[in-house]
Structure formats: structure tokens, C-alpha cells
Amino acid sequence: MLRDRIATNSAAVATGLGKVVDSTSSGRVGSAILSPLDQFGAASDALAPSVAVAVMPPLPDNLPAASVGVRDAAQRLSQTVWTELNRLLTDRLDALSVRRIQIYSATALGVLVAILVGVVVWLRRRPERPVGEPDNAAFVSTGRHSSPLGVRPEVPLGQPYPAYPATDPAVAAIVGSPRAPAGAR
């Protein structure tokens, strides 16, 4: 009965690892695992061949040596499987790190392009000033009046604000017109 269980479990290990070797894209995994897997299969077949219990051959002459052979082959197979699994995981982590760097780089490049496009659109939509017109940024508010570069003209109260030649004509007409006396229509 124990020999049947050994044979069944050995066949399950061989089938499972065979599927792993077939499903991986790395050819090195297959070549690294197949030799220890064959050694394990041969050692377990010497102790318990995978045949029906009724036709199972008699126990080998040197049963302790056969069991040591199975144990040693299983240890070699186990070490090989763990080594290959560690190598595969390391390769996948390296590939993921490279992919993450590519994603971050593409995102940063996209943000940079979006900022550049936004600046170009903003610069093109800015209204152009006619030649000779002062820049609005040069006008500084000084309380009662706004004047270029913060220079406050001396205008007595009740007098019209002097119109600068570069101001809008509609503004100059309103600002330059004399004030109507209080209560007048």
C-alpha cells in the first residue's frame, strides 16, 4: 500500500512539474528541472514502480538504499525547483521595474508636453498691443488714480484726471470730461 502511494505521489510530482516546464516561456527552466525530475522518477520507480498494485514487483533487495535514493533525488529536485523559482521571480521583478520606469517616463513626458502646449496656446491667445501703447503691467494703482510706474500726478480734487495719449478714447472721453456739479442732470 505504501509503495502505491509513493508511486502515485511521484507521478503527481512529475505531472505537475511537467506542466510548469511546458507553461513557462524560459527554456532554461525546462533544462534545469528535467534532469533532476528524471533522476527522481528513476529513483521512485526503483522503490515503487507506477503500476497496478496487483502486478507490483517484489521489494528491491536493498530497500534502505532505494529509499535513500528517493530521498536524495527528491532533495535535489526540491533545491532545483526553488532555485529556478527564485530566478524566475527575480527576472519578473526586473521586468516590472523596467516597465514601471517606462510608465513614469511616459507620464512625465506627457505632462511636460501638455504644459508646453498650454503655454503656446496661452501665448497665442494673448492680445497683441499696438506699437507705442504702454504695457498694462506698468500701471500701478496708487490710491486715487492709476498711473504708469506708480508716478502719482498732482491733480487737485474736483479736477478731471489727465488723459494719457495712449489710453482708450472712450476712457479718455469719460475721464477727461469735466464733472457735472452735484445735483445736476
C-alpha positions as CSV (number, residue, x, y, z in Angstrom):
1,M,0.0,0.0,0.0
2,L,2.9,2.4,0.9
3,R,4.6,1.6,-2.4
4,D,1.4,2.5,-4.3
5,R,1.2,5.9,-2.5
6,I,4.8,6.6,-3.3
7,A,4.3,5.8,-7.0
8,T,1.1,7.9,-7.1
9,N,2.7,10.9,-5.5
10,S,5.8,10.6,-7.6
11,A,3.6,10.5,-10.8
12,A,1.7,13.6,-9.5
13,V,5.0,15.5,-8.9
14,A,6.2,14.6,-12.4
15,T,3.0,15.7,-14.0
16,G,2.8,19.0,-12.1
17,L,6.4,19.9,-12.8
18,G,6.0,18.9,-16.4
19,K,3.1,21.3,-16.7
20,V,5.2,24.0,-15.2
21,V,8.0,23.4,-17.6
22,D,5.6,23.4,-20.5
23,S,3.9,26.7,-19.4
24,T,7.0,28.7,-18.8
25,S,8.5,30.7,-21.6
26,S,12.0,30.3,-20.3
27,G,13.9,27.4,-21.9
28,R,16.4,27.4,-19.1
29,V,13.8,26.3,-16.6
30,G,12.9,23.2,-18.6
31,S,16.5,22.1,-19.0
32,A,17.3,22.8,-15.3
33,I,14.3,20.9,-13.9
34,L,14.1,18.0,-16.3
35,S,17.3,16.2,-15.3
36,P,16.6,16.2,-11.5
37,L,13.0,15.2,-12.3
38,D,14.2,12.2,-14.4
39,Q,16.5,11.2,-11.6
40,F,13.6,11.4,-9.1
41,G,11.4,9.4,-11.3
42,A,14.0,6.7,-11.8
43,A,14.7,6.5,-8.0
44,S,11.0,6.3,-7.1
45,D,10.4,3.7,-9.9
46,A,13.2,1.6,-8.3
47,L,11.3,1.6,-5.0
48,A,7.7,1.8,-6.2
49,P,7.1,1.5,-9.9
50,S,3.9,3.2,-11.1
51,V,1.9,0.0,-12.0
52,A,-1.2,-1.5,-10.5
53,V,-0.8,-2.8,-7.0
54,A,-1.7,-6.3,-8.1
55,V,1.2,-6.6,-10.6
56,M,3.7,-4.6,-8.5
57,P,7.1,-6.4,-8.4
58,P,8.5,-7.6,-5.1
59,L,10.5,-5.2,-2.9
60,P,14.0,-4.4,-4.1
61,D,16.8,-6.4,-2.5
62,N,18.3,-3.3,-0.9
63,L,15.3,-1.4,0.4
64,P,17.2,1.1,2.6
65,A,19.4,2.1,-0.4
66,A,16.4,2.6,-2.6
67,S,14.7,4.8,0.0
68,V,17.8,6.9,0.4
69,G,18.0,7.2,-3.4
70,V,14.4,8.5,-3.5
71,R,15.1,10.9,-0.6
72,D,18.3,12.3,-2.2
73,A,16.7,12.7,-5.6
74,A,13.7,14.5,-4.0
75,Q,16.1,16.9,-2.2
76,R,18.0,17.6,-5.5
77,L,14.7,18.2,-7.3
78,S,13.4,20.4,-4.5
79,Q,16.6,22.6,-4.5
80,T,16.5,22.9,-8.2
81,V,12.8,23.9,-8.2
82,W,13.4,26.6,-5.6
83,T,16.4,27.9,-7.3
84,E,14.6,28.2,-10.7
85,L,11.5,29.7,-9.0
86,N,13.8,32.3,-7.3
87,R,15.4,33.1,-10.7
88,L,12.1,33.4,-12.4
89,L,10.7,35.7,-9.8
90,T,13.9,37.9,-9.9
91,D,13.5,38.1,-13.7
92,R,9.8,39.1,-13.4
93,L,10.6,41.8,-10.8
94,D,13.3,43.2,-13.0
95,A,10.9,43.3,-16.0
96,L,8.3,45.0,-13.8
97,S,10.8,47.6,-12.6
98,V,11.7,48.4,-16.2
99,R,8.0,48.6,-17.1
100,R,7.4,50.9,-14.2
101,I,10.2,53.2,-15.2
102,Q,8.8,53.3,-18.8
103,I,5.3,54.3,-17.5
104,Y,6.7,57.0,-15.2
105,S,8.8,58.4,-18.0
106,A,5.9,58.4,-20.5
107,T,3.7,60.1,-17.9
108,A,6.3,62.8,-17.2
109,L,6.8,63.4,-20.9
110,G,3.0,63.7,-21.4
111,V,2.7,66.2,-18.6
112,L,5.6,68.2,-20.0
113,V,4.1,68.2,-23.5
114,A,0.7,69.3,-22.0
115,I,2.4,72.2,-20.2
116,L,4.3,73.3,-23.3
117,V,1.1,73.1,-25.4
118,G,-0.7,75.2,-22.7
119,V,2.0,77.8,-22.7
120,V,2.0,78.0,-26.5
121,V,-1.9,78.4,-26.6
122,W,-1.8,81.0,-23.9
123,L,0.9,83.0,-25.7
124,R,-1.0,82.9,-29.0
125,R,-4.3,84.0,-27.4
126,R,-2.7,87.0,-25.6
127,P,-4.0,90.1,-27.3
128,E,-1.3,92.0,-29.2
129,R,-0.7,95.7,-28.2
130,P,-0.3,98.3,-30.8
131,V,3.2,99.7,-31.2
132,G,3.7,102.6,-28.8
133,E,1.0,101.6,-26.3
134,P,2.3,101.1,-22.8
135,D,2.1,97.7,-21.2
136,N,-0.8,97.4,-18.7
137,A,1.6,95.8,-16.3
138,A,3.5,99.1,-16.0
139,F,0.4,100.8,-14.5
140,V,0.4,100.7,-10.7
141,S,-2.5,101.7,-8.5
142,T,-1.6,104.4,-6.1
143,G,-4.9,105.1,-4.4
144,R,-7.0,107.8,-6.0
145,H,-5.5,107.4,-9.5
146,S,-3.6,104.8,-11.5
147,S,-0.6,106.0,-13.3
148,P,2.4,104.5,-15.2
149,L,5.1,103.1,-12.9
150,G,3.4,104.4,-9.8
151,V,4.0,108.1,-10.5
152,R,1.1,109.9,-9.0
153,P,0.2,113.0,-10.9
154,E,-0.7,116.0,-8.8
155,V,-4.4,116.5,-9.6
156,P,-6.4,118.7,-7.3
157,L,-9.7,117.3,-6.1
158,G,-12.6,118.1,-8.4
159,Q,-10.4,118.5,-11.4
160,P,-10.6,115.9,-14.3
161,Y,-8.0,113.2,-14.4
162,P,-5.5,114.0,-17.2
163,A,-5.9,111.6,-20.2
164,Y,-2.7,109.9,-21.4
165,P,-2.4,109.9,-25.1
166,A,-2.2,106.1,-25.3
167,T,-5.4,105.4,-23.4
168,D,-8.6,104.2,-24.9
169,P,-10.6,107.1,-26.5
170,A,-13.8,106.1,-24.7
171,V,-12.0,106.1,-21.3
172,A,-10.3,109.4,-22.2
173,A,-13.7,111.0,-23.0
174,I,-15.1,109.9,-19.7
175,V,-12.1,110.7,-17.6
176,G,-11.2,113.9,-19.3
177,S,-14.7,115.4,-19.2
178,P,-15.4,118.0,-16.5
179,R,-17.6,116.8,-13.7
180,A,-21.1,118.0,-13.5
181,P,-22.0,119.9,-10.4
182,A,-23.7,117.8,-7.7
183,G,-27.4,117.6,-8.3
184,A,-27.2,118.5,-12.0
185,R,-28.7,116.2,-14.6
